[in-house]
Amino acid sequence: MSWITFIWSLTAGICLTLGAVHFLIWARQRDQWANLVFSISAAAAAGYAVLDMIVLRAHTPAEYGELSRWTLLLGMLEGVSVAWFIRLYLRAGRLWLLWLICGLRALMLGLNFVPGPNFIFREITGLQPVPLLGELISRPQGVLYPWAILLQLSLLLILLFVIDAAHTASRRGERRRAWVLGGLTSVGFALAMVSYALYVQGILPSPFSGQLMLLLILVMGYELSLDVLRAGQLSRELLESQQRVRLAASAADLSLWEWDILRDGIWTTEKGRERAGIGASERINLARFLEAVHPEDREPTQRAVRHALEVSGEYEAEYRVTDGEGATHWVMARGHVEHDAQGKPLRLRGVSVDVTARKQAEAELRRLQGELAHVSRVSTMGQLASSLAHELNQPLGAILRNAEAAELFLQEGNPDLEEIRAILADIRQDDQRAGAVIDRMRAMLKRRESQAAPLDLNALVSEVAALVRLDAEARKTQLALAPATPVPPVWADRVQLQQVVLNLLLNAMEAMSGCPPPERHVSVSVCGVAAGVEVAVSDAGPGISAEHLQRVFDPFFTTKPGGLGMGLAISRSIISAHGGRLTAENNGTGGATFRLTLPLASKRSGGC
C-alpha cells in the first residue's frame, strides 16, 4: 500500500468515525445541534479525502476536471459547516458575516457547475506528473477562471468570523474553549489559504486540503469529546447527588414531586404515592392528585396552585390525604414554579412533608389553651361574685316585694286588676333582668369550642361594662364609655373577646387601688383604624415601669400579690389567634392604656 493511499484513507476513516459518534449523540439528544453540524462537516471531510486521493491519480484532464468539481463541492460544504459549528458551539460570531460566507459559498457552488472543468479552471490543458511520497501524482495545467480568487476571499471571511467569535466568547468568560477552538481553527484556515496560494503558484504538488480538514475535525472533535466527558462526569455527580437527596428526604420523611404543566403529568417519590394511596404504576395528573385530597381541602389547594401559577410563583398548601390502609395524613407542600423565556409556567417542583403529628399537637394545644382560658374565666367571675350577687339580689328582691303586694291586692274583696297587671309587668321585667345576668355568667363560665362570627365591638364592650358596673361602684371607680361611633363588624368569638375585655377592665381598676377614689377613672373607647377596629382601655394609675412593660404579657409574670400572671398572656394569645394585636403603653399624663386591634370580618371570613 502506498503512503498516499494510507494517509488519505486514514484521514477519511478518522473523519467518518468521529462524525458517526457525534451523529449518534445528536440522535439521542436532538437539541445538540453542534454535534449534528460536526457530523456533517466530518462526513464532508471524509468524502473530500477519498475524492482527493482519486483525483491525484487521474489519467486525463477531463477525468481530473470532473472529479475535482465534486471535490470542490465537498470543500465548500466543509467551510460553511465549520463556520456554523463555531457559531453554535461558542454561541458567538456575527450573524451577518456568517450569512455573507454562506452566500459567497453558494455563489461559488453555482460557478463550480458552469461550462468548464470546475470552479477554478476554465480549461485544463494537461496533467503534469510530480513526485509525492514516493509515487507520481497528477498536477493540472491550464487557464484559471478570474473568479477563482473568491476561494481565498471566502477562506479569509471564515478566518475573520472565527477570530471574532473566539474574541466574543472569551470576553464572556469562556477563555480556554474560545482560544483553543478558535485559535487552532484560525491556524487551519490560515494554512489553507497559504497552501492554496503555493499550489496555484506551482510550488506545492497538492493543497493538502484533506489533511487540513482533518486538523479542523480533530480540533472540533476534541472540544466536543471534552463536553461528552464532562457530561458523563456531571451525570455521575447528578446521580450521586440524587441518591444523597433521596436519602436525606427519606430520613426527613419528605417526598419530592414535580408537575410538568404542559403535559399535565406529576412525578413523585414512593413516599408521596404511599401517603396519597396512589399505586406505583398509576399515572398522576392534577385531577388525580386533587381526587386524592380530602374533599374539604380541594378548593383551598386549587386556589394555592392558581395563585402560584398566576401571581407569586411560590406554592404552599396544607391538605389531608388518605393512604391505602385508610389512615388520614396531614401534608404540608411547598414548591416553586419554573417559567420559560416568555414567562409561561413550565413546571412546578417541590417537597411535601407529613405534618400529622404537628396538627395533632396543635389540636391538643388548642384544647389545653381552651381549658386554661376557661379556668381564667372562672377565676375572673369569682372576683365579681359579690357584685354579681348584689346585682341578682336587686331584681330578686323587687320580684319578692311585687309578689307580696299582689297577694295583698288579691285579698281585697274587689281587687284592682289594673294594679295587679302593672305588678306582674314589673315582675316580668325584673325576672328578665336577673335572667340576663345569669345568661352572661353562664356564657362566660361555659366550656365550649371557639365559634367565630361577625361581631359588633361596641355592643360587646357595653355588655362587659354592664357586667362590671357594680364592681366598679364597689371600688369607687368611675367607668366611662366613649360615645359609640358605628364601626364595621370584626370576625371573632364573642365569649373569648368578652374574657379579654373583662380582664383588661379588672386590671385597670386594680391598677388604681392605691389612688384616692376621686382619681380612679377608667375609660373605654372603640374606633375604626387602618388595621381594623381598635378597643382602648385606659386607667389613671401609676403606669407600668419600663422593665415591667417589656414583660407584661409574659406567662406567669405578675405584679399583683397572689396573682398567677396568666390573664394578659391568655388575652394576647386569644387576640393573636383572631389575627389581631394586643399592646400596652404608658400615657403621657399618667396611667396606662391597653389596645387590642382586630381585623374586619370581611377580611377574616374571606380567608378562612
C-alpha positions in Angstrom: 0.0 0.0 0.0 1.4 3.4 -0.9 1.8 6.3 1.6 -0.8 8.4 -0.3 -3.4 5.6 0.0 -2.6 5.1 3.6 -2.6 8.7 4.7 -5.7 9.8 2.7 -7.6 6.7 3.7 -6.7 7.2 7.4 -7.9 10.8 7.1 -11.2 9.6 5.7 -11.6 6.9 8.3 -10.9 9.2 11.3 -13.3 11.8 10.0 -16.0 9.2 9.4 -15.6 7.6 12.8 -15.8 10.9 14.6 -18.7 12.0 12.5 -20.6 8.8 13.2 -20.0 9.1 17.0 -21.4 12.6 17.2 -24.3 11.9 14.9 -25.4 9.2 17.4 -25.0 11.7 20.2 -27.3 14.1 18.3 -29.8 11.3 17.5 -30.2 10.8 21.3 -30.2 14.5 22.2 -31.9 16.4 19.3 -31.2 19.8 20.8 -27.4 19.3 20.4 -27.2 21.0 17.0 -23.4 21.5 17.2 -23.0 17.7 17.2 -25.1 17.4 14.0 -23.2 20.1 12.2 -19.9 18.5 13.3 -21.1 15.1 11.9 -21.9 16.8 8.5 -18.6 18.5 8.5 -16.8 15.3 9.3 -18.7 13.4 6.5 -17.8 16.1 4.0 -14.1 15.9 5.1 -14.1 12.1 4.7 -15.6 12.3 1.2 -13.2 15.1 0.2 -10.2 12.9 1.3 -11.4 9.9 -0.8 -12.1 12.0 -3.9 -8.9 13.9 -3.5 -6.9 10.6 -3.4 -8.7 9.6 -6.6 -8.1 13.0 -8.3 -4.3 12.8 -7.5 -4.3 9.6 -9.7 -6.4 10.9 -12.6 -5.1 10.0 -16.1 -6.8 12.5 -18.3 -7.6 16.2 -18.0 -11.4 15.5 -18.4 -11.3 12.9 -15.6 -9.3 15.3 -13.4 -11.8 18.2 -14.0 -14.9 16.1 -13.4 -13.6 14.6 -10.1 -12.2 17.9 -8.8 -15.6 19.5 -9.4 -17.2 17.2 -6.8 -14.2 17.5 -4.6 -14.6 21.3 -4.6 -18.3 20.9 -3.7 -17.4 19.0 -0.6 -14.8 21.6 0.3 -17.3 24.4 0.0 -19.7 22.5 2.3 -16.9 21.9 4.7 -16.1 25.6 5.1 -19.7 26.5 5.7 -20.3 23.7 8.2 -17.2 24.7 10.2 -18.4 28.3 10.4 -21.8 27.1 11.6 -20.2 24.8 14.1 -18.3 27.8 15.6 -21.5 29.8 15.8 -23.5 27.0 17.5 -20.7 25.8 19.8 -19.3 29.1 21.0 -22.7 30.9 20.8 -20.9 33.8 19.3 -19.9 35.3 15.9 -21.6 38.0 13.8 -24.6 36.5 12.1 -24.5 38.9 9.1 -20.9 37.8 8.4 -21.9 34.1 8.6 -24.7 34.7 6.1 -22.3 36.6 3.9 -20.0 33.5 3.9 -22.9 31.2 3.1 -23.9 33.5 0.2 -20.4 33.6 -1.2 -20.0 29.8 -1.0 -23.4 29.4 -2.7 -22.2 31.6 -5.5 -19.0 29.6 -5.8 -21.1 26.4 -5.8 -23.1 27.8 -8.8 -19.9 28.8 -10.6 -18.5 25.3 -10.0 -21.0 23.9 -12.4 -20.7 26.4 -15.3 -19.1 25.1 -18.5 -15.6 24.1 -17.9 -13.7 21.6 -15.8 -14.6 23.1 -12.4 -14.8 26.4 -10.4 -11.0 27.0 -10.6 -10.0 26.1 -14.2 -11.6 27.5 -17.4 -9.6 24.8 -19.2 -7.2 22.1 -18.2 -4.6 21.7 -21.0 -2.7 18.8 -19.5 -1.6 16.8 -16.4 2.0 17.1 -15.2 3.3 14.1 -13.2 5.0 15.2 -10.0 6.5 13.1 -7.2 4.8 12.9 -3.8 5.6 10.4 -1.0 7.3 8.0 -3.3 4.9 8.0 -6.2 3.9 10.2 -9.1 0.6 12.2 -8.9 -1.2 14.3 -11.5 -0.9 18.0 -11.3 -3.2 20.1 -13.6 -2.0 22.7 -16.0 -4.4 25.2 -17.7 -6.2 28.5 -17.7 -7.7 29.8 -14.4 -11.1 31.5 -14.1 -10.9 35.1 -12.8 -13.4 34.3 -10.0 -11.0 31.6 -8.5 -9.9 34.4 -6.2 -13.3 34.0 -4.4 -12.0 30.9 -2.8 -9.3 32.8 -1.0 -11.8 35.6 -0.1 -14.2 33.1 1.4 -11.4 31.5 3.5 -10.4 35.0 4.7 -14.0 35.7 5.7 -14.2 32.4 7.6 -10.9 33.2 9.3 -12.3 36.7 10.4 -15.5 35.1 11.6 -13.7 32.5 13.7 -11.5 35.2 15.3 -14.4 37.4 16.1 -16.4 34.5 17.6 -13.5 33.5 19.8 -13.0 37.0 21.0 -16.7 37.4 21.9 -16.7 34.0 23.8 -13.5 34.9 25.6 -15.0 38.2 26.8 -18.0 36.2 28.1 -15.7 34.2 30.3 -15.1 31.0 28.2 -11.4 31.8 27.6 -9.9 28.2 27.3 -12.6 26.9 25.0 -12.6 30.1 22.9 -8.9 30.3 22.2 -8.2 26.6 21.9 -11.0 26.0 19.4 -10.9 29.5 17.8 -7.1 29.6 17.7 -6.5 26.2 16.2 -9.3 26.7 13.7 -7.9 30.0 12.6 -4.5 28.4 12.1 -6.1 25.7 10.0 -7.8 28.2 7.7 -4.7 30.4 7.5 -2.7 27.3 6.4 -5.4 26.5 3.9 -5.0 30.0 2.4 -1.2 29.6 2.2 -1.2 26.1 0.8 -3.7 27.0 -1.9 -1.7 30.0 -2.9 1.5 27.9 -3.1 -0.4 25.2 -5.0 -1.6 27.7 -7.6 2.0 29.1 -8.0 3.2 25.5 -8.7 5.3 25.3 -5.5 3.3 22.6 -3.8 2.3 19.4 -5.6 -1.1 19.4 -3.7 -3.0 21.9 -1.5 -3.3 19.1 1.1 -6.8 20.2 1.8 -7.9 16.8 3.1 -5.2 16.9 5.8 -6.1 20.5 6.8 -9.7 19.4 7.1 -8.6 16.6 9.3 -6.9 19.1 11.5 -10.1 21.1 11.9 -12.1 17.9 12.5 -9.7 16.8 15.2 -9.9 20.2 16.9 -13.7 20.3 16.8 -14.0 16.7 17.8 -11.6 17.2 20.8 -13.8 20.0 22.2 -17.0 18.0 21.7 -15.4 15.0 23.2 -14.4 17.0 26.3 -18.1 18.1 26.5 -19.1 14.4 26.4 -16.7 13.5 29.1 -17.9 16.5 31.2 -21.5 15.5 30.6 -20.6 11.9 31.8 -19.0 13.3 34.9 -21.9 15.6 35.6 -24.3 12.7 35.0 -22.4 10.6 37.6 -22.3 13.5 40.0 -26.0 14.2 39.4 -26.8 10.5 40.1 -24.8 10.7 43.4 -26.5 13.9 44.3 -29.9 12.4 43.6 -29.1 9.5 45.8 -28.0 11.8 48.6 -31.1 13.9 48.2 -33.3 10.8 48.3 -31.5 9.5 51.4 -31.9 12.9 53.1 -35.6 13.1 52.0 -36.2 9.6 53.3 -34.5 10.4 56.6 -36.6 13.6 57.0 -39.8 11.9 55.9 -40.0 14.1 52.9 -41.5 13.3 49.5 -40.2 15.0 46.3 -42.6 15.9 43.5 -42.7 17.6 40.1 -45.6 18.7 38.0 -45.0 19.0 34.2 -47.6 21.7 33.5 -47.6 21.4 29.7 -48.0 17.6 29.7 -50.1 17.6 32.9 -48.0 14.8 34.4 -47.0 14.6 38.1 -43.9 12.6 39.3 -43.4 11.9 43.0 -41.3 9.6 45.1 -42.6 6.4 46.5 -43.3 8.1 49.9 -45.6 10.6 48.2 -47.6 7.8 46.4 -47.9 5.8 49.6 -49.3 8.7 51.6 -51.9 9.5 48.9 -52.9 5.9 48.4 -51.8 6.0 44.7 -50.5 2.9 43.1 -46.8 2.7 42.0 -47.7 2.3 38.3 -50.7 4.7 38.2 -50.3 7.8 36.2 -50.8 11.0 38.2 -52.1 14.3 36.8 -53.6 17.3 38.5 -57.1 15.9 38.5 -55.9 12.6 40.0 -53.9 14.4 42.7 -56.9 16.6 43.7 -59.0 13.4 43.8 -56.6 12.1 46.5 -57.0 15.3 48.6 -59.7 15.4 51.2 -62.9 17.0 49.8 -62.9 19.9 52.3 -59.3 20.8 51.3 -59.6 20.5 47.5 -60.8 24.1 46.8 -58.1 25.8 49.0 -55.5 23.6 47.4 -56.7 24.5 43.9 -56.6 28.2 44.9 -53.0 27.8 46.1 -52.0 26.2 42.8 -53.7 29.0 40.8 -52.1 31.7 42.9 -48.6 30.2 42.4 -49.1 29.9 38.6 -50.7 33.3 38.1 -49.3 35.6 40.8 -46.5 34.6 43.1 -44.6 31.7 41.6 -44.5 30.1 45.1 -46.8 27.3 46.1 -47.7 26.5 49.7 -50.6 24.4 50.9 -51.8 22.1 53.7 -54.3 19.3 53.0 -55.4 15.9 54.1 -54.9 12.6 52.1 -55.8 9.0 53.0 -53.3 6.2 52.4 -54.1 2.7 51.2 -54.8 1.5 54.8 -57.4 4.2 55.4 -55.2 6.4 57.7 -55.6 10.1 57.2 -52.4 12.2 56.9 -52.0 16.0 57.0 -49.5 17.1 54.4 -47.7 20.4 54.0 -46.4 21.0 50.5 -44.2 23.8 49.2 -42.9 24.4 45.7 -41.6 26.8 43.1 -42.8 27.5 39.5 -40.3 27.5 36.7 -41.0 29.6 33.6 -39.8 29.7 30.0 -38.2 32.7 28.4 -41.6 34.2 27.6 -42.7 33.8 31.3 -45.0 30.9 30.6 -45.1 28.4 33.5 -43.4 25.1 32.6 -43.2 23.0 35.7 -43.8 23.2 39.5 -41.3 21.4 41.7 -41.4 21.0 45.4 -41.4 18.8 48.5 -44.1 17.5 50.9 -43.8 16.5 54.5 -46.2 14.7 56.8 -47.3 17.1 59.5 -50.0 14.9 61.1 -48.1 14.9 64.4 -47.8 18.6 64.4 -51.5 19.0 63.6 -52.4 16.7 66.5 -50.2 18.6 68.8 -51.7 21.9 67.7 -55.2 20.5 68.3 -54.1 19.3 71.8 -52.6 22.7 72.4 -55.8 24.5 71.4 -57.7 22.2 73.8 -55.3 23.0 76.7 -55.5 26.7 75.9 -59.3 26.5 75.9 -59.1 24.7 79.3 -56.8 27.3 80.7 -58.9 30.1 79.3 -62.0 28.5 80.9 -60.2 28.4 84.3 -59.2 32.0 83.8 -62.8 32.9 83.2 -64.0 31.0 86.3 -61.3 32.8 88.3 -62.3 36.2 86.9 -66.0 35.6 87.6 -65.0 34.7 91.2 -63.6 38.2 91.6 -67.0 39.5 90.5 -69.0 37.2 92.8 -70.0 39.7 95.4 -71.1 42.4 92.8 -72.9 39.8 90.7 -74.7 38.5 93.9 -75.7 42.1 94.6 -76.9 42.6 91.0 -79.0 39.5 91.3 -80.4 40.5 94.7 -81.9 43.7 93.3 -84.3 42.1 90.8 -85.0 39.1 93.1 -85.9 41.5 96.0 -88.1 43.5 93.7 -89.8 40.3 92.5 -90.5 39.3 96.1 -91.9 42.7 97.1 -94.1 42.9 94.0 -95.4 39.3 94.6 -96.3 40.3 98.3 -98.0 43.4 97.1 -100.0 41.4 94.6 -101.1 38.9 97.3 -102.4 41.9 99.4 -104.4 43.2 96.5 -105.9 39.8 95.8 -107.1 39.5 99.5 -109.4 42.5 98.9 -113.0 41.9 98.0 -112.8 43.8 94.8 -109.0 43.8 93.7 -107.7 46.4 91.4 -106.9 44.4 88.3 -105.0 47.2 86.5 -102.7 47.5 89.5 -102.1 43.7 89.6 -101.4 43.8 85.9 -98.8 46.5 86.4 -97.2 44.5 89.3 -97.0 41.4 87.0 -95.3 43.5 84.3 -92.7 44.7 86.9 -92.1 41.1 87.9 -91.6 40.1 84.3 -89.0 42.9 83.8 -87.1 42.0 87.0 -87.1 38.4 86.0 -85.7 39.3 82.6 -83.0 41.4 84.3 -82.0 38.5 86.6 -82.1 36.1 83.6 -79.7 38.4 81.6 -77.2 38.5 84.5 -77.4 34.7 84.7 -77.0 34.2 80.9 -73.9 36.4 80.9 -72.4 34.4 83.7 -73.4 31.1 82.1 -71.8 32.2 78.8 -68.6 33.2 80.5 -68.3 30.0 82.5 -69.4 27.5 79.9 -66.7 25.2 78.5 -67.0 25.4 74.7 -65.3 25.3 71.3 -64.3 28.6 69.7 -67.2 29.9 67.5 -66.1 32.9 65.4 -68.8 35.1 63.7 -69.2 38.8 62.7 -69.3 40.8 66.0 -70.1 44.4 66.9 -67.4 45.5 69.3 -69.5 48.5 70.6 -72.2 46.1 71.7 -69.7 43.7 73.3 -67.9 46.4 75.3 -71.3 47.7 76.6 -72.2 44.1 77.7 -68.9 43.7 79.6 -69.2 47.2 81.1 -72.7 46.3 82.4 -71.2 43.1 84.0 -68.5 45.1 86.0 -70.6 48.2 86.7 -71.4 47.2 90.3 -67.8 46.0 90.9 -66.6 49.5 89.7 -69.0 51.2 92.2 -67.7 49.0 95.0 -64.2 50.0 94.1 -65.3 53.7 93.9 -64.1 53.8 90.3 -65.7 55.8 87.5 -66.1 53.7 84.4 -66.6 55.8 81.3 -67.5 54.6 77.8 -66.6 56.9 74.9 -69.6 57.9 72.7 -70.1 54.9 70.4 -69.4 55.5 66.8 -70.5 52.9 64.2 -67.7 50.5 63.4 -67.6 47.6 60.9 -68.0 44.1 62.5 -65.0 42.0 63.3 -64.6 38.2 62.9 -64.3 36.9 66.5 -65.6 34.6 69.2 -67.9 36.5 71.5 -67.1 34.8 74.8 -63.3 34.9 74.2 -63.4 38.6 73.5 -65.6 39.2 76.5 -63.0 37.5 78.6 -60.2 39.7 77.2 -62.2 43.0 77.7 -63.3 41.9 81.1 -59.7 41.1 82.1 -58.5 44.5 80.8 -61.2 46.3 82.8 -60.5 44.5 86.1 -56.7 45.0 85.7 -57.3 48.7 85.1 -59.4 49.0 88.2 -56.9 47.1 90.3 -54.0 49.3 89.0 -55.7 52.3 90.7 -56.3 50.6 94.1 -53.7 52.8 95.7 -55.1 56.1 94.2 -57.6 58.3 96.0 -61.2 57.5 95.0 -61.8 60.8 93.1 -58.8 60.0 90.8 -60.0 56.5 89.9 -61.1 56.7 86.3 -61.3 54.0 83.6 -62.2 54.9 80.0 -63.0 52.6 77.2 -63.2 53.6 73.5 -64.0 51.7 70.3 -62.9 53.2 67.0 -62.0 52.2 63.4 -58.3 52.1 62.4 -56.4 51.2 59.3 -55.8 47.6 60.6 -59.5 47.1 61.5 -61.2 48.0 64.8 -59.5 49.1 68.0 -60.6 48.9 71.6 -58.6 51.0 74.1 -58.8 50.6 77.9 -57.1 53.5 79.8 -56.6 53.9 83.6 -55.3 56.8 85.7 -53.0 54.7 87.8 -49.2 54.9 88.3 -48.5 53.3 84.9 -46.1 50.4 84.1 -42.4 50.6 84.7 -40.1 50.3 81.7 -38.8 47.0 83.0 -42.3 45.6 83.5 -43.6 47.0 80.2 -41.3 44.6 78.3 -42.6 41.6 80.2 -46.2 42.4 81.0 -47.5 39.8 78.5 -45.1 37.0 79.6 -46.8 33.9 81.1 -46.5 33.8 84.9 -45.3 37.4 85.2 -47.4 39.4 87.6 -47.0 42.5 89.9 -50.2 41.5 91.9 -49.7 39.9 95.2 -51.0 36.3 94.8 -51.6 36.8 91.1 -50.9 33.9 88.6 -49.6 36.1 85.8 -51.7 34.3 83.1 -54.5 36.8 82.4 -52.7 39.1 80.0 -50.8 36.1 78.5 -54.1 34.3 77.7 -55.6 37.6 76.4 -52.7 38.1 74.0 -52.9 34.5 72.7 -56.7 34.9 72.2 -56.2 38.1 70.2 -53.3 36.6 68.2 -55.5 33.6 67.3 -58.0 36.1 65.9 -55.3 37.7 63.7 -55.1 40.8 65.9 -52.7 42.6 68.2 -52.7 43.4 71.9 -50.3 46.1 73.1 -49.6 48.2 76.2 -48.2 51.7 76.6 -47.9 54.4 79.2 -50.0 57.5 78.9 -48.3 60.9 78.8 -50.4 62.2 81.6 -50.1 59.1 83.8 -51.6 55.7 83.8 -51.5 53.1 81.1 -53.5 52.1 78.0 -54.0 48.6 76.6 -55.1 48.5 72.9 -56.5 45.5 71.1 -56.9 45.6 67.4 -58.9 43.1 65.3 -59.3 42.7 61.5 -62.6 43.3 59.9 -65.0 40.4 59.3 -64.8 40.9 55.6 -61.1 40.2 55.6 -61.0 37.3 58.1 -64.0 35.4 56.9 -62.8 35.6 53.3 -59.6 33.9 54.2 -60.9 31.0 56.3 
